[in-house]
Amino acid sequence: MNAPVAAASGLNRETALRIALAARAMPGVSVGQLLEVLNTRIAGGLDADSLKTVTVTDIKAGLAGVENEEDGMDPGIALADMKSCVRILWGEDDTDALPPLQAPFEDRSGVLRVAVASNNHELLDGHFGSCLRFLVYEMSRTELRLVDIRSTVDADLAEDRNAYRAELIGDCQVLFVQSIGGPAAAKVVRAGLYPLKMKDTSPAREALERLQEVMVSSPPPWMAKLLGVNAEQRARFDRDEAWVPSDVAMTD
């Protein structure tokens, strides 16, 4: 998108550039056509935050509307291209700012796999049902590794979005989120994850390091069970789980 178009649309440079790159991901769709779709599907102005609300369904439905009005519009926009468009609009290019992925632990004993709901950089700042991605870490008593980054863009196309998100991180044991609703929490628990809520935005590693301290010192029964501690040893842990910091809530 050139400067005059950005100015005419009232967009700042970052937003204009993101929209231009997103349009480029869909062959046959111009920047102007994508702008028309976004202005139709998003209430209020276009900025970095509002672009994060766009879904694949929005793009698909919006292009269908533009298609009825624009002669020569290519009706065959590939789903993969629409997904790429949404990822760019969401700003997932900030993965370049994340630390490089590390290999999972070969020895799985005493290791927890934790998913963190995230929207920006390496932050715990996402709600379960709307976060842009899950950062997946593996944690031993002495080491913390970022082993995967999982986009949630496909969840928008699922019949049950919350079930899809739970399945996406079904190989994890613990989930950190800022918030999660009751029905979604039930699906997470059925998928075998233990959800923890932290309302305030924080670096993901800070939250995980606090959990790691508990893992080393006095893990509560649920954590001890995940770590493979036998029932007799788990019985000595305090069951009131008073270790949880005041800003962290457990979801049953």
N, C-alpha and C positions, 0 to 999 in steps of 0.2 A: 504494500500500500504506500503510495507516495505521500509526501507532506501535504499537498493541497487536499487530497481525499481525507486524510486524517483530520485536517483542520475543519473541513466542511462537515465532518461527522461528529465533531466535538470530542474526539478521542485523544488521549495522550499517546505519546510515541510508543510506549511499551504495549499498550492495548492494541494499537493499530498494527504493530509489527506481528503480534501474536495472531491476529485475525488474518493477516496477509499470509502468514506461514500455514495457518490452518486451511485456508482456501486452496493453497498450493497442493495440499495432501489429497484433494479430490479433483481428479482430472475432469475438465469440462465445466467446473464451477468457478465463476469469477469472484473477485473480492466483493464486488457490488452485490452479487447474488447472495453470498454468505452474510453480508451485512444486513440485507433485507430479511433473511431468515432470522438472524439474531435479534433484530429490532422487533420482529413479530413475536418471537418466542420468549423474550426476556422483558419483564416489566421493569421500567426505570432505565437508567443509563447503563451504557456498556463500560465496564472497567474490569480490572483483574479479578475482583471478587465475584461479580455477576457472571463472568465467563465460566467460573467454576460450577455454576448451577446448570449449565447446558448438558443435556444428555444425548445419547445416540438417537433416542426416540424423537427428541426435539429437531435434530438435524434431518432425520428421515421425513418427519411430517412437514417440516418447513420447506424442504426441497420439493416435496410433492405439491405444496401450494405455489411455490415459485414456478414450478414446472408447468402448471396450468396457465400461467400468465406469460411465460417467456417462450417465444418460438425458438425452436432449435435446441432447447435444453435437453441434454443427454439424460434419458430416464434410467440408465443403468449404472448408477453410482454404487460401487462395490461396498459391501458392509465393512470390509477391512479398512477401506479408505475413510469411511465415516468415523470409525473408531479412532483412526489416526488423527483425524480432524479434532475430535473431542479431546484426545490426550493433549494436543497442542494448546487448545483453548483452556484446558485446565492448568496449563503451565507445568506439565510433567517433564519438561526439559530441564527442570531444576535438579533432576537426578544427577546431573553432572557435578553438582555441588555436594553430593553425598559421598561418604567414604567408599572406596572400592569394596565389592563383595568379597567375603572370605569363604573358604571351603568349610562345610559342616564338620563337626568333630567326628573322627573315626570311631573313637570309643564313646558309646552313647551312655555309659553308666554315669549317673550323677549329673546329667545334662538336661536342662529345660529348654524347650523351644517356645518363644514368646512372640506374639503378633502385636504390633503397635499401630493403632489407627492414626493416620497422618495425612495432612494436606500440604504441608510446606517443609522443605528441607528435612533435617533429621529431628523433627519435633513430634511430640505427642500432643496433637491438636485436633484430632478428628472424632466425629461421632460415628458410631458403628454403621448406621444406615446411610450415611452421606459422605464418608471420608473418600478421598481420591485414591488411596492406596493403603496397603498394609506393609509396614516394615517388619521383616521377620528376622529375629535374632536367635542365636543359640548361646546359652549361658551356663558355664560351669561355676564352681566355687571360686575360681581364680581368673577366669577369662570371659570376655563378652565379644561375640562376633555377629556382624550383620551378614546374613547368608542369602537374603532374597528381598526383592521389592515386587509386590504384587498389585497391579492395577485393578481397580474395581469397575472399570468402564463397562465390561461385559455384563455386570449385574443388572444394568438397566434393561437388558433384553430378556432377563430371566422371568419366568412365571412367578416365582417367589424370590424376590430380591434378597431378603434377609437370609433365607436358606442358602442361596447361592453364595453370599458373603461368608457364611459360616463354613460352607464346604470349601471355599477358597483357602481358608486357613485351618482346615480340618486336621492337618498334620502337626498343629501347634498344641500346646498344653495350657497356655495362659494367654489371655487377651487383655491389653491395656486400651481403654477408651476414655473419652471425656464424658460420654453419655451413651446409654443404650436403653431402649424400651423393654418392658416386661416380656412381650411375645418374642422379640428378637433375642433377648437374653436366654429364654428357654431353648431356642434353637441352637444357640451357641453352646449351652450346657449339654444338650443332646449330642452335639458334635464332638464332645469330649474336652471342651475348653473351660477354664476357670476364669470368668471375667472380673476384672478390677477396674473401677472407675476413678479417674483423677480429673477433677473439674477444671483445674487451672492448666493452661498451656505450659509445657516444660520441655527441655531437651529430652529426647527419648532415653538417652543413656543415663541421665540423672535418675529417672524413675527406675530403670533397670538395675542400676548400681545399688539403689536402696533395697530393691528386692533381693539382690545378690547378698547384701549384708545379712538379711534375715536368713537366707539360704545357708549361710556359713555358721551363724550363731545359734539360732533356735527356730528351725522351720516348724510352722504349725502343721497339724495333722494332714491337711489336704496337700501341702507342698511335700511333706515327707513321703506321702503315698506316691506322688508323681516321681519322686526321686528314687523310688524303689526301696525305701526303708521298710523293714518288716513290721507287722502289727504290734509286736511286743515292744519294739523300740519307740514306735509312734505313740504308745500309750503314755509316755512320760511327758509329752508336750502339753502345754496349757491349751485347753480347748476353747478358751474365750477369745482367742486370736487378737489379744490386745496389742499385738505388735504392729497392727496396721496404722500408719500415720493418719493424722486427723483429716488430711486432704485426700485420702484414698478410701473408697467405699467398695465393699465386696457385694457382688450381685448374686443372690441365691437362685 
